[in-house]
Amino acid sequence: MASDENYAALTDLSGVWIDRVHDRRPPKMIILDMGSSVSSTHGEQQGTAYNGHFGYTCYHPLFLFNQFGNLERCSLRAGNVHSADGWRDVLEPGVERYQERSLRRYFRGDAAFASPDIYELLEAEGFLYAIRLLKNQVLKARIAYLLTRPVGRPPDYVQRYCTSFRYQARSWDKKRRVVAKVEWHPGDLYPRVGFIVTNFSCPAERVVDFYNQRGTAGQWIKEGKNAVKWARLSCRKFRNNEVRLQLHALAYNPGNFMRTLALPKEVEHWSLTTLREKLVKIGAKVARHGRYVMFQLAEVAVPRDLFEKILSLIDDLRRRPVPV
C-alpha cells in the first residue's frame, strides 16, 4: 500500500466517497475549511521534528473539511514546516472536484493561508473566501479612528465595530477588500483587532460572522484524534505513516456520514466519539437459532425505538432499483 500508485488512490478515495454522498443528497452550497494540526511523535520516525509553536516533536498534518465535517483531503508533513506548506496538493484537487456542480462555493482559512496564490486560485474557480490577515501598521492606520478608547464609563458587554476598505499588499497583483473587526472587552486596556481579506460583497458584520464559524474545523480535527486516533503515527518510515493517516481518514468519513445522514433528530447532536462509544463499540450477545441469528443489545446506551430509527435511516440511504 505504500507504493506511489496505491498512495495516490488512497488520497483520492475520500473525495470519491464524498461525491457519492453529494450525488444522493446534493448540497446547495459547499464551504471548505483548511487547517493544520499536530500529531506528536515519541520515537525516531522519519520526518519528525521539533515544532516551536507546539513545543514538542511531531508531525504537522494538513486537513481540508467541508461544512458537514467530512474530510475532503489530508496530507502528512514534517513537524517543522509552515502551516500552509503543501497547500496546493490538498486544496486544488478539492476545488476542482466542485467545478461541475451547480452550487455556491466558499472557503475559510486562518492567517497561515493569507497568500496571493491562494486568492488567485479561489477567484479563478469562482469561490468566495474569507481569510484572516496578520496585523500590520498600514492596516491599523486605516482604522485608527476605531482604535481610540470610547468616551465614558466602559459597559459590561463587548463593544464590536466592523468596517471594510480596499487594500493592496506589495505581493498582491490588485487591490482586495479587507474587513476589520475591533472589539472592546470589559476590563481590557486595548482593543482586540482582526483583519480578514475577502471577495464577499455583503456587509462587514456578515463576513466576520461567516469567518468565525471556521472554529468548527478545529472540533472535527479533535473528533478525528479522539474517535479514530489519527494522531497515532508510529511507523518508522514517513511513507508508511502517510498511508496510516489516509487509512484513518477513510475510517473517519463513514462514521461522519452516519452522524450527518443516519441519526434521528433527538440524537443529531451526537459527536463522532459518542456515536462510536454508544453504537459502534457497544457489546452484544449473539443468540443462534436454527433459522436466524439474534443480536441482543443493552438498552442503556441506545433504546430500542432509537435503534430502530437509526436502522431505518440507514436503510433509506440504499439505492432503490429503478422500476421497469
C-alpha positions in Angstrom: 0.0 0.0 0.0 3.0 2.3 0.3 3.7 2.4 -3.4 3.1 5.7 -5.2 0.2 4.4 -7.2 -1.6 2.9 -4.1 -1.0 6.0 -2.0 -2.4 8.3 -4.7 -5.5 6.1 -4.9 -5.9 6.2 -1.1 -5.6 10.0 -1.1 -8.3 10.4 -3.7 -10.7 7.9 -2.2 -12.2 10.2 0.5 -13.2 12.7 -2.2 -14.8 9.9 -4.3 -16.9 8.8 -1.3 -18.0 12.4 -0.6 -19.0 12.9 -4.2 -21.3 9.8 -3.9 -22.9 11.3 -0.9 -23.5 14.6 -2.7 -24.9 12.7 -5.6 -27.6 11.2 -3.4 -28.2 14.4 -1.4 -27.0 17.4 -3.5 -26.0 20.3 -1.2 -27.0 23.9 -2.1 -23.5 25.2 -1.2 -20.1 23.9 -0.1 -17.8 25.5 2.4 -14.2 24.4 2.6 -12.2 24.9 5.8 -8.5 24.3 5.7 -6.3 24.0 8.8 -3.2 22.3 10.2 -2.9 20.1 13.2 -0.3 18.3 15.3 0.5 14.6 15.7 3.0 14.1 18.5 5.8 11.6 17.9 7.8 9.6 20.5 10.5 7.8 18.5 12.8 8.2 15.6 10.2 8.3 12.8 11.3 9.8 9.5 10.1 13.4 9.2 9.5 14.0 12.8 10.9 17.4 14.0 10.6 19.8 16.9 7.9 22.4 16.4 8.5 25.6 18.4 4.8 26.6 18.3 3.6 23.3 19.8 6.6 22.8 22.0 7.4 19.2 21.1 8.5 16.8 18.4 5.7 16.0 16.0 4.2 15.7 12.5 2.3 18.7 11.2 -0.6 17.3 9.0 -2.8 19.5 6.8 -6.6 18.9 6.6 -9.4 20.1 4.3 -13.0 19.7 5.6 -16.4 20.7 4.3 -19.2 22.2 6.4 -20.6 18.8 7.1 -17.4 17.7 8.8 -16.4 15.4 6.0 -12.7 15.2 5.5 -12.2 16.2 1.8 -8.4 15.6 1.7 -5.4 15.5 4.0 -1.6 15.3 3.8 1.1 14.3 6.3 4.0 16.7 6.6 7.2 17.1 8.6 6.9 18.6 12.0 8.8 21.8 11.3 7.1 23.0 8.1 5.0 26.1 7.8 1.3 25.7 8.4 0.5 26.3 4.7 3.3 24.2 3.3 1.9 22.0 0.5 -1.5 23.7 0.5 -1.9 23.3 -3.3 -1.7 19.5 -3.2 -4.6 19.5 -0.7 -6.8 22.4 -1.8 -6.5 22.3 -5.6 -8.0 18.7 -6.0 -10.8 19.6 -3.7 -11.6 22.8 -5.6 -11.5 21.1 -8.9 -14.0 18.4 -7.8 -16.7 21.1 -7.4 -16.2 22.8 -10.8 -19.0 20.9 -12.5 -21.5 21.2 -9.6 -24.1 24.0 -9.6 -23.8 25.3 -6.1 -22.4 28.2 -4.1 -18.7 27.7 -3.1 -16.9 29.2 -0.2 -13.5 28.9 1.5 -12.3 29.9 5.0 -8.7 29.9 6.3 -6.6 31.4 9.1 -3.7 33.8 8.6 -1.3 31.0 7.5 -3.2 30.8 4.2 -3.1 34.5 3.5 -1.3 34.1 0.2 -1.9 35.7 -3.1 -1.5 32.4 -4.8 -4.5 31.0 -2.8 -6.5 34.2 -3.5 -5.9 33.8 -7.3 -6.8 30.1 -7.3 -10.1 30.7 -5.5 -11.0 33.7 -7.6 -10.3 31.8 -10.8 -12.5 28.9 -9.6 -15.4 31.1 -8.5 -15.0 30.6 -4.8 -15.9 33.3 -2.3 -13.3 33.4 0.5 -12.7 34.8 4.0 -9.1 34.5 5.1 -7.5 36.1 8.2 -4.8 38.7 7.7 -2.0 39.3 10.1 -2.0 42.8 11.6 0.5 45.5 10.3 0.9 49.2 10.8 -0.6 50.0 7.4 -3.8 48.1 8.2 -4.0 49.6 11.7 -3.6 53.1 10.3 -6.6 52.6 8.1 -8.8 52.0 11.1 -7.1 54.4 13.5 -10.4 56.1 14.3 -11.7 52.8 15.7 -8.7 52.3 18.0 -9.4 55.2 20.2 -11.0 54.2 23.5 -14.7 55.1 23.6 -15.6 58.0 25.8 -17.4 57.4 29.1 -17.7 54.5 31.5 -17.0 51.2 29.8 -20.1 48.9 29.6 -20.2 45.4 31.0 -20.5 43.9 27.5 -18.3 43.6 24.4 -18.4 46.5 22.0 -17.8 45.4 18.4 -17.1 47.6 15.4 -16.7 46.4 11.8 -15.7 48.2 8.7 -14.1 47.4 5.3 -11.7 49.1 2.9 -9.7 48.4 -0.2 -6.0 47.4 0.3 -3.1 46.1 -1.8 -0.1 44.5 -0.2 3.2 44.5 -2.1 2.9 40.9 -3.2 -0.7 41.3 -4.5 -1.5 41.9 -8.1 -4.5 44.1 -7.3 -6.5 45.7 -4.5 -8.7 43.5 -2.5 -11.4 44.0 0.1 -10.2 43.9 3.8 -12.7 43.6 6.6 -11.6 44.9 10.0 -13.1 43.9 13.4 -12.4 45.9 16.6 -13.7 44.6 19.9 -13.5 46.4 23.2 -13.8 43.8 26.0 -14.7 44.8 29.6 -11.5 45.2 31.7 -9.2 45.3 28.7 -7.0 48.3 28.2 -6.5 47.9 24.5 -8.9 46.6 21.8 -8.8 43.2 20.1 -8.2 43.8 16.4 -8.5 41.4 13.5 -8.4 41.7 9.7 -10.0 39.4 7.0 -9.2 39.5 3.3 -12.3 38.6 1.3 -14.1 38.9 -2.1 -17.5 38.9 -0.4 -19.8 41.9 -1.2 -22.0 41.5 1.8 -21.8 43.8 4.9 -18.6 43.5 7.0 -20.5 42.1 10.0 -21.7 39.1 8.0 -18.2 38.5 6.7 -16.9 38.4 10.3 -19.7 36.0 11.4 -19.0 33.7 8.5 -15.3 33.6 9.3 -15.9 33.0 13.0 -17.7 29.7 12.1 -14.4 28.2 10.9 -13.8 27.1 14.5 -15.8 24.0 13.8 -12.9 22.7 11.7 -10.9 22.5 14.9 -13.7 20.5 16.5 -13.6 18.0 13.6 -9.8 17.6 14.0 -10.4 16.9 17.6 -13.0 14.3 16.7 -10.6 12.6 14.4 -8.0 12.4 17.1 -10.4 11.0 19.7 -12.7 8.8 17.6 -10.4 7.2 15.0 -7.0 8.0 16.7 -5.5 9.5 13.5 -2.7 11.1 15.6 -1.2 7.6 16.2 1.5 7.5 13.6 4.2 5.3 15.0 5.7 3.7 11.8 9.4 4.2 11.2 9.1 5.2 7.6 7.4 8.5 6.6 5.6 7.0 3.7 4.1 4.3 6.0 2.8 7.0 8.3 1.4 8.8 5.3 -0.6 5.7 4.4 -1.8 5.3 8.0 -3.1 8.8 8.0 -5.1 8.2 4.8 -6.5 4.9 6.3 -7.6 6.9 9.4 -9.3 9.4 7.1 -11.1 6.5 5.4 -12.3 5.3 8.8 -13.4 8.8 9.8 -15.5 9.7 6.9 -18.0 6.7 7.0 -18.5 7.5 10.7 -19.2 11.1 9.9 -21.6 10.1 7.0 -23.5 8.2 9.6 -23.5 11.1 12.0 -24.9 13.5 9.4 -27.2 11.2 7.5 -28.5 8.5 9.7 -29.1 9.9 13.2 -32.6 10.9 14.3 -33.3 14.4 15.4 -33.2 13.6 19.1 -29.5 12.5 18.8 -28.4 14.6 15.9 -26.1 16.5 18.3 -24.0 13.3 18.9 -20.3 13.7 18.2 -18.4 11.0 16.3 -16.9 9.9 19.6 -20.3 9.5 21.2 -21.5 7.6 18.1 -18.6 5.2 18.4 -19.0 4.6 22.1 -22.8 4.2 22.1 -23.5 2.5 18.8 -20.4 1.1 17.1 -18.3 -0.3 20.0 -21.2 -1.5 22.1 -21.2 -5.1 23.2 -23.9 -7.6 22.2 -24.9 -11.2 23.0 -25.3 -13.4 20.0 -28.2 -15.9 20.2 -28.1 -18.5 17.5 -31.2 -20.4 16.4 -32.0 -22.8 13.6 -33.4 -20.2 11.3 -31.9 -16.9 12.5 -29.2 -15.2 14.5 -30.2 -12.6 17.1 -28.0 -9.8 18.5 -29.2 -8.8 22.0 -28.1 -5.3 22.9 -28.4 -3.5 26.2 -30.9 -0.6 26.0 -28.8 1.5 28.5 -26.8 3.1 25.6 -29.3 3.1 22.8 -33.1 2.5 23.5 -34.9 0.0 21.2 -37.0 2.7 19.4 -34.0 4.8 18.8 -32.0 1.9 17.4 -35.0 1.1 15.1 -35.0 4.7 13.8 -31.3 4.6 13.1 -31.6 1.3 11.2 -34.5 2.8 9.2 -32.4 5.8 8.2 -29.5 3.7 7.2 -31.9 1.6 5.0 -33.2 4.8 3.3 -29.7 5.5 2.1 -29.7 2.4 -0.1 -30.2 2.9 -3.8 -33.6 1.6 -4.8 -34.0 -0.4 -8.1 -35.4 1.6 -10.9 -38.9 0.3 -11.9 -39.0 -1.2 -15.4 
